Amino acid sequence: MKNVLIIQSENLLEAGLLTLLSSFEGIQVHGMRIEDLPTLPASLHNQQPDVLILDETVAQTHLESILPLLMSYPKVRTIVVSLSENSLSIYDKSQVSVKQISDFLTIL
C-alpha cells in the first residue's frame, strides 16, 4: 500500500488529486491544509508517507521549512506539481558513495 500525503494550498488541484488518488486501490491518501504546515513534522512521523505531493507555490514559499524535514525522511519521494508548466518534478533523495571522479560522473 502506498501512503501519500498531499499538502493542499488554496489551489483546487490538490483537492482533485486527493479525490482522484483516493479512488485507486492500494493508495492511502491524507490531506493537509497549508495553514497546518507547522504540524508537518508530526504528520510525517505519524503517517510515514511514501510520497509527498505539493504545488510549486507551496514548495517555493515554504522551502526553508520543508527541506530540512524532507532530509530527515530520505525515503519520502517528493512530487512538486506545476500548473503553469503543466508538469511534475519528482525528487528522490538518494545517497551515493563517491570514491573517484568516475563515480561522480556516473551520477551526472
CNS distance restraints for C-alpha pairs under 8 A (distance, minus, plus):
assign (resid   1 and name CA) (resid  26 and name CA) 4.65 0.50 0.50
assign (resid   1 and name CA) (resid  27 and name CA) 5.64 0.50 0.50
assign (resid   1 and name CA) (resid  28 and name CA) 6.98 0.50 0.50
assign (resid   2 and name CA) (resid  26 and name CA) 6.18 0.50 0.50
assign (resid   2 and name CA) (resid  27 and name CA) 4.79 0.50 0.50
assign (resid   2 and name CA) (resid  28 and name CA) 6.11 0.50 0.50
assign (resid   2 and name CA) (resid  49 and name CA) 7.65 0.50 0.50
assign (resid   2 and name CA) (resid  50 and name CA) 6.16 0.50 0.50
assign (resid   2 and name CA) (resid  51 and name CA) 7.74 0.50 0.50
assign (resid   3 and name CA) (resid  27 and name CA) 6.01 0.50 0.50
assign (resid   3 and name CA) (resid  28 and name CA) 4.87 0.50 0.50
assign (resid   3 and name CA) (resid  29 and name CA) 6.06 0.50 0.50
assign (resid   3 and name CA) (resid  30 and name CA) 7.87 0.50 0.50
assign (resid   3 and name CA) (resid  47 and name CA) 7.70 0.50 0.50
assign (resid   3 and name CA) (resid  48 and name CA) 7.33 0.50 0.50
assign (resid   3 and name CA) (resid  49 and name CA) 4.74 0.50 0.50
assign (resid   3 and name CA) (resid  50 and name CA) 5.24 0.50 0.50
assign (resid   3 and name CA) (resid  51 and name CA) 6.57 0.50 0.50
assign (resid   4 and name CA) (resid  27 and name CA) 7.13 0.50 0.50
assign (resid   4 and name CA) (resid  28 and name CA) 6.07 0.50 0.50
assign (resid   4 and name CA) (resid  29 and name CA) 4.75 0.50 0.50
assign (resid   4 and name CA) (resid  30 and name CA) 6.17 0.50 0.50
assign (resid   4 and name CA) (resid  49 and name CA) 5.27 0.50 0.50
assign (resid   4 and name CA) (resid  50 and name CA) 5.97 0.50 0.50
assign (resid   4 and name CA) (resid  51 and name CA) 4.81 0.50 0.50
assign (resid   4 and name CA) (resid  52 and name CA) 5.96 0.50 0.50
assign (resid   4 and name CA) (resid  53 and name CA) 7.47 0.50 0.50
assign (resid   5 and name CA) (resid  29 and name CA) 5.92 0.50 0.50
assign (resid   5 and name CA) (resid  30 and name CA) 4.84 0.50 0.50
assign (resid   5 and name CA) (resid  31 and name CA) 5.82 0.50 0.50
assign (resid   5 and name CA) (resid  32 and name CA) 7.29 0.50 0.50
assign (resid   5 and name CA) (resid  49 and name CA) 5.97 0.50 0.50
assign (resid   5 and name CA) (resid  51 and name CA) 6.27 0.50 0.50
assign (resid   5 and name CA) (resid  52 and name CA) 4.90 0.50 0.50
assign (resid   5 and name CA) (resid  53 and name CA) 6.27 0.50 0.50
assign (resid   6 and name CA) (resid  14 and name CA) 6.79 0.50 0.50
assign (resid   6 and name CA) (resid  18 and name CA) 7.02 0.50 0.50
assign (resid   6 and name CA) (resid  29 and name CA) 7.39 0.50 0.50
assign (resid   6 and name CA) (resid  30 and name CA) 6.22 0.50 0.50
assign (resid   6 and name CA) (resid  31 and name CA) 4.86 0.50 0.50
assign (resid   6 and name CA) (resid  32 and name CA) 6.12 0.50 0.50
assign (resid   6 and name CA) (resid  52 and name CA) 5.84 0.50 0.50
assign (resid   6 and name CA) (resid  53 and name CA) 4.70 0.50 0.50
assign (resid   6 and name CA) (resid  54 and name CA) 6.02 0.50 0.50
assign (resid   7 and name CA) (resid  14 and name CA) 7.28 0.50 0.50
assign (resid   7 and name CA) (resid  31 and name CA) 6.02 0.50 0.50
assign (resid   7 and name CA) (resid  32 and name CA) 4.82 0.50 0.50
assign (resid   7 and name CA) (resid  33 and name CA) 5.78 0.50 0.50
assign (resid   7 and name CA) (resid  34 and name CA) 6.10 0.50 0.50
assign (resid   7 and name CA) (resid  52 and name CA) 7.59 0.50 0.50
assign (resid   7 and name CA) (resid  53 and name CA) 6.30 0.50 0.50
assign (resid   7 and name CA) (resid  54 and name CA) 5.21 0.50 0.50
assign (resid   7 and name CA) (resid  55 and name CA) 7.90 0.50 0.50
assign (resid   8 and name CA) (resid  14 and name CA) 5.25 0.50 0.50
assign (resid   8 and name CA) (resid  15 and name CA) 6.81 0.50 0.50
assign (resid   8 and name CA) (resid  31 and name CA) 6.61 0.50 0.50
assign (resid   8 and name CA) (resid  32 and name CA) 5.76 0.50 0.50
assign (resid   8 and name CA) (resid  33 and name CA) 4.76 0.50 0.50
assign (resid   8 and name CA) (resid  34 and name CA) 5.65 0.50 0.50
assign (resid   8 and name CA) (resid  54 and name CA) 6.92 0.50 0.50
assign (resid   9 and name CA) (resid  14 and name CA) 7.18 0.50 0.50
assign (resid   9 and name CA) (resid  33 and name CA) 6.24 0.50 0.50
assign (resid   9 and name CA) (resid  34 and name CA) 5.17 0.50 0.50
assign (resid   9 and name CA) (resid  55 and name CA) 7.61 0.50 0.50
assign (resid   9 and name CA) (resid  58 and name CA) 6.96 0.50 0.50
assign (resid  10 and name CA) (resid  34 and name CA) 7.93 0.50 0.50
assign (resid  11 and name CA) (resid  15 and name CA) 7.78 0.50 0.50
assign (resid  12 and name CA) (resid  16 and name CA) 6.33 0.50 0.50
assign (resid  13 and name CA) (resid  17 and name CA) 6.15 0.50 0.50
assign (resid  14 and name CA) (resid  18 and name CA) 6.01 0.50 0.50
assign (resid  14 and name CA) (resid  54 and name CA) 7.55 0.50 0.50
assign (resid  14 and name CA) (resid  55 and name CA) 7.77 0.50 0.50
assign (resid  15 and name CA) (resid  19 and name CA) 6.28 0.50 0.50
assign (resid  16 and name CA) (resid  20 and name CA) 5.99 0.50 0.50
assign (resid  17 and name CA) (resid  21 and name CA) 5.81 0.50 0.50
assign (resid  18 and name CA) (resid  22 and name CA) 5.99 0.50 0.50
assign (resid  18 and name CA) (resid  29 and name CA) 6.47 0.50 0.50
assign (resid  18 and name CA) (resid  30 and name CA) 7.50 0.50 0.50
assign (resid  18 and name CA) (resid  31 and name CA) 6.85 0.50 0.50
assign (resid  19 and name CA) (resid  23 and name CA) 6.59 0.50 0.50
assign (resid  20 and name CA) (resid  24 and name CA) 7.38 0.50 0.50
assign (resid  21 and name CA) (resid  27 and name CA) 6.76 0.50 0.50
assign (resid  21 and name CA) (resid  28 and name CA) 7.95 0.50 0.50
assign (resid  21 and name CA) (resid  29 and name CA) 6.85 0.50 0.50
assign (resid  22 and name CA) (resid  27 and name CA) 6.47 0.50 0.50
assign (resid  22 and name CA) (resid  28 and name CA) 6.39 0.50 0.50
assign (resid  22 and name CA) (resid  29 and name CA) 5.79 0.50 0.50
assign (resid  32 and name CA) (resid  36 and name CA) 6.60 0.50 0.50
assign (resid  32 and name CA) (resid  37 and name CA) 7.60 0.50 0.50
assign (resid  33 and name CA) (resid  37 and name CA) 7.00 0.50 0.50
assign (resid  34 and name CA) (resid  58 and name CA) 7.76 0.50 0.50
assign (resid  36 and name CA) (resid  40 and name CA) 7.23 0.50 0.50
assign (resid  39 and name CA) (resid  43 and name CA) 6.28 0.50 0.50
assign (resid  40 and name CA) (resid  44 and name CA) 6.03 0.50 0.50
assign (resid  41 and name CA) (resid  45 and name CA) 6.22 0.50 0.50
assign (resid  41 and name CA) (resid  69 and name CA) 6.80 0.50 0.50
assign (resid  42 and name CA) (resid  46 and name CA) 5.94 0.50 0.50
assign (resid  43 and name CA) (resid  47 and name CA) 5.63 0.50 0.50
assign (resid  43 and name CA) (resid  48 and name CA) 7.61 0.50 0.50
assign (resid  44 and name CA) (resid  48 and name CA) 5.28 0.50 0.50
assign (resid  44 and name CA) (resid  49 and name CA) 6.47 0.50 0.50
assign (resid  49 and name CA) (resid  76 and name CA) 6.51 0.50 0.50
assign (resid  50 and name CA) (resid  75 and name CA) 6.84 0.50 0.50
assign (resid  50 and name CA) (resid  76 and name CA) 4.89 0.50 0.50
assign (resid  50 and name CA) (resid  77 and name CA) 6.22 0.50 0.50
assign (resid  51 and name CA) (resid  76 and name CA) 5.32 0.50 0.50
assign (resid  51 and name CA) (resid  77 and name CA) 4.69 0.50 0.50
assign (resid  51 and name CA) (resid  78 and name CA) 5.75 0.50 0.50
assign (resid  51 and name CA) (resid  79 and name CA) 7.30 0.50 0.50
assign (resid  52 and name CA) (resid  76 and name CA) 6.73 0.50 0.50
assign (resid  52 and name CA) (resid  77 and name CA) 6.22 0.50 0.50
assign (resid  52 and name CA) (resid  78 and name CA) 4.78 0.50 0.50
assign (resid  52 and name CA) (resid  79 and name CA) 6.15 0.50 0.50
assign (resid  53 and name CA) (resid  78 and name CA) 5.97 0.50 0.50
assign (resid  53 and name CA) (resid  79 and name CA) 4.80 0.50 0.50
assign (resid  53 and name CA) (resid  80 and name CA) 5.96 0.50 0.50
assign (resid  53 and name CA) (resid  81 and name CA) 7.37 0.50 0.50
assign (resid  54 and name CA) (resid  58 and name CA) 6.37 0.50 0.50
assign (resid  54 and name CA) (resid  59 and name CA) 6.65 0.50 0.50
assign (resid  54 and name CA) (resid  78 and name CA) 7.93 0.50 0.50
assign (resid  54 and name CA) (resid  79 and name CA) 6.47 0.50 0.50
assign (resid  54 and name CA) (resid  80 and name CA) 5.14 0.50 0.50
assign (resid  54 and name CA) (resid  81 and name CA) 6.21 0.50 0.50
assign (resid  55 and name CA) (resid  59 and name CA) 6.32 0.50 0.50
assign (resid  55 and name CA) (resid  80 and name CA) 5.18 0.50 0.50
assign (resid  55 and name CA) (resid  81 and name CA) 4.50 0.50 0.50
assign (resid  55 and name CA) (resid  82 and name CA) 6.08 0.50 0.50
assign (resid  55 and name CA) (resid  83 and name CA) 7.89 0.50 0.50
assign (resid  56 and name CA) (resid  60 and name CA) 5.98 0.50 0.50
assign (resid  56 and name CA) (resid  80 and name CA) 5.65 0.50 0.50
assign (resid  56 and name CA) (resid  81 and name CA) 5.75 0.50 0.50
assign (resid  56 and name CA) (resid  82 and name CA) 5.41 0.50 0.50
assign (resid  57 and name CA) (resid  61 and name CA) 5.95 0.50 0.50
assign (resid  58 and name CA) (resid  62 and name CA) 5.74 0.50 0.50
assign (resid  58 and name CA) (resid  63 and name CA) 7.64 0.50 0.50
assign (resid  59 and name CA) (resid  63 and name CA) 5.25 0.50 0.50
assign (resid  59 and name CA) (resid  66 and name CA) 7.73 0.50 0.50
assign (resid  59 and name CA) (resid  80 and name CA) 7.11 0.50 0.50
assign (resid  62 and name CA) (resid  66 and name CA) 6.12 0.50 0.50
assign (resid  63 and name CA) (resid  67 and name CA) 5.62 0.50 0.50
assign (resid  64 and name CA) (resid  68 and name CA) 7.22 0.50 0.50
assign (resid  65 and name CA) (resid  69 and name CA) 7.14 0.50 0.50
assign (resid  66 and name CA) (resid  70 and name CA) 6.31 0.50 0.50
assign (resid  67 and name CA) (resid  71 and name CA) 6.32 0.50 0.50
assign (resid  68 and name CA) (resid  72 and name CA) 6.72 0.50 0.50
assign (resid  69 and name CA) (resid  73 and name CA) 6.84 0.50 0.50
assign (resid  70 and name CA) (resid  74 and name CA) 6.58 0.50 0.50
assign (resid  70 and name CA) (resid  76 and name CA) 7.23 0.50 0.50
assign (resid  71 and name CA) (resid  93 and name CA) 7.87 0.50 0.50
assign (resid  74 and name CA) (resid  92 and name CA) 7.93 0.50 0.50
assign (resid  74 and name CA) (resid  93 and name CA) 5.51 0.50 0.50
assign (resid  74 and name CA) (resid  94 and name CA) 6.98 0.50 0.50
assign (resid  75 and name CA) (resid  92 and name CA) 7.68 0.50 0.50
assign (resid  75 and name CA) (resid  93 and name CA) 6.91 0.50 0.50
assign (resid  76 and name CA) (resid  92 and name CA) 7.45 0.50 0.50
assign (resid  76 and name CA) (resid  93 and name CA) 7.75 0.50 0.50
assign (resid  77 and name CA) (resid  90 and name CA) 7.13 0.50 0.50
assign (resid  77 and name CA) (resid  91 and name CA) 5.97 0.50 0.50
assign (resid  77 and name CA) (resid  92 and name CA) 5.19 0.50 0.50
assign (resid  77 and name CA) (resid  93 and name CA) 7.27 0.50 0.50
assign (resid  78 and name CA) (resid  90 and name CA) 5.84 0.50 0.50
assign (resid  78 and name CA) (resid  91 and name CA) 5.13 0.50 0.50
assign (resid  78 and name CA) (resid  92 and name CA) 6.73 0.50 0.50
assign (resid  79 and name CA) (resid  88 and name CA) 6.46 0.50 0.50
assign (resid  79 and name CA) (resid  89 and name CA) 5.62 0.50 0.50
assign (resid  79 and name CA) (resid  90 and name CA) 4.60 0.50 0.50
assign (resid  79 and name CA) (resid  91 and name CA) 6.34 0.50 0.50
assign (resid  80 and name CA) (resid  88 and name CA) 5.66 0.50 0.50
assign (resid  80 and name CA) (resid  89 and name CA) 5.11 0.50 0.50
assign (resid  80 and name CA) (resid  90 and name CA) 6.51 0.50 0.50
assign (resid  81 and name CA) (resid  86 and name CA) 7.72 0.50 0.50
assign (resid  81 and name CA) (resid  87 and name CA) 6.19 0.50 0.50
assign (resid  81 and name CA) (resid  88 and name CA) 4.71 0.50 0.50
assign (resid  81 and name CA) (resid  89 and name CA) 6.57 0.50 0.50
assign (resid  82 and name CA) (resid  86 and name CA) 5.59 0.50 0.50
assign (resid  82 and name CA) (resid  87 and name CA) 5.26 0.50 0.50
assign (resid  82 and name CA) (resid  88 and name CA) 6.08 0.50 0.50
assign (resid  82 and name CA) (resid  89 and name CA) 7.88 0.50 0.50
assign (resid  83 and name CA) (resid  87 and name CA) 6.83 0.50 0.50
assign (resid  97 and name CA) (resid 103 and name CA) 7.80 0.50 0.50
assign (resid  98 and name CA) (resid 103 and name CA) 5.31 0.50 0.50
assign (resid  98 and name CA) (resid 104 and name CA) 6.00 0.50 0.50
assign (resid  99 and name CA) (resid 103 and name CA) 6.46 0.50 0.50
assign (resid 100 and name CA) (resid 104 and name CA) 6.85 0.50 0.50
assign (resid 101 and name CA) (resid 105 and name CA) 6.22 0.50 0.50
assign (resid 102 and name CA) (resid 106 and name CA) 6.26 0.50 0.50
assign (resid 103 and name CA) (resid 107 and name CA) 6.86 0.50 0.50
assign (resid 104 and name CA) (resid 108 and name CA) 6.88 0.50 0.50
